[in-house]
Amino acid sequence: MRASQLNNMTERSDFDQTLAELGDTTPESVEARFAELHRSFDDRAGGAKNDGSEWHDLVLFWTGRKSGALSKITDNWLKPAPPTLKRAVGQGLNRLKAHVEAVIEEQRERIEALTDNPPAIRNNFDLSLPGIERAIGTRHLIRQTYEELLCIFAAIGFSVVEGPEIETPYYNFEALNIPEHHPARDNMDTFYIEGARTPHLLRTHTSPMQIRTMEKQPPPVRIVVPGKVYRRDNPDATHGYMFHQIEGLAVDTDITFCDFKGTVEYFAREFLGPKTKTRLRPSYFPFTEPSAEVDATCHVCSGSGCRVCKQSGWIELFGAGMVNPAVYGFVKYDPEKLSGFAFGMGVDRLAMMKYGVTEVPLLFQNDARFLKQFP
Ligand code: PHE
């Protein structure tokens, strides 16, 4: 603040002189001087309140520790005052000081109220502290495995389709050449939907999507179907009531058993490593003929035998086979002209095998200590 901005009676330099030098010799003139100071402070403060830097200057001018007006008044006016004026100077100074401090504090609170944060937070905010780390989730191991598996098939021209988890017995069984009372239904005992007008059930496999796809589109077909399936198994280390599958189906005019075997070998090498070998064991599914279980050399011991493959050197990958011509009859495909292969793999099983997970429940308990191992 410039001296000229004070009033005529009290100049800035006045604070450097004693009252005697200024000519104040009576309590009355001291009182008048303080009253004037009071007024001039109020004038200045009123104008400075809406200007940050002007306000800052004002605060410094009045309350600066060494050369602020209040300090100087104490040093130059109060301390050397003669006993006759001590009381008047002391009172004037105290009143002025209390007023100046009150106005400054009031303004400080006003500024604070304009900002959103409570003062406690702003004042105690330590920018040098590390921030709070919010954990972002990871994709679940099953999701990761799905993506891996689907990519392997997408790379050779399979497209991904999905279908309903609640199915009719026709799609889940009959159209897949599993008539009622067929023993193949035994291991597919499942959950029926209560109160449905026509029978509905939770699908026991993703194979119904073979039928739904062939019903909808003419050949050629090359699809993979990810999805949940349900079976009335008793939960244990390797079983739950729900698990994940990927169905595969390829149908065209010229698909041979060699295409089937080649696709299986390609898949095993992509999923388990380039040195992986495969073998087919005879099996039975009503909707494939011939049917096979696909085995691969163990990815842990490469076939020499270990705990993972139970010393056999082989691990079971999935069930598969050439599409049974009887199935084409249900979807109005010509069995004379068409051929194809199908497979159905258990995603949970493949994930557990590849990543060394031994207990199915671990996959679904959502325990972060488990999930974090598959970032
Ligand atoms: N759907 C059969 C199962 O869940 C697997 C499978 C699919 C077998 C396609 C052959 C062909 O057990």
Residues whose N, C-alpha, C, O or C-beta is under 5 A from the ligand:
A	BS01	LIG	T204 H205 S207 F285 T288 G319 A320 G321 A342 F343 G344
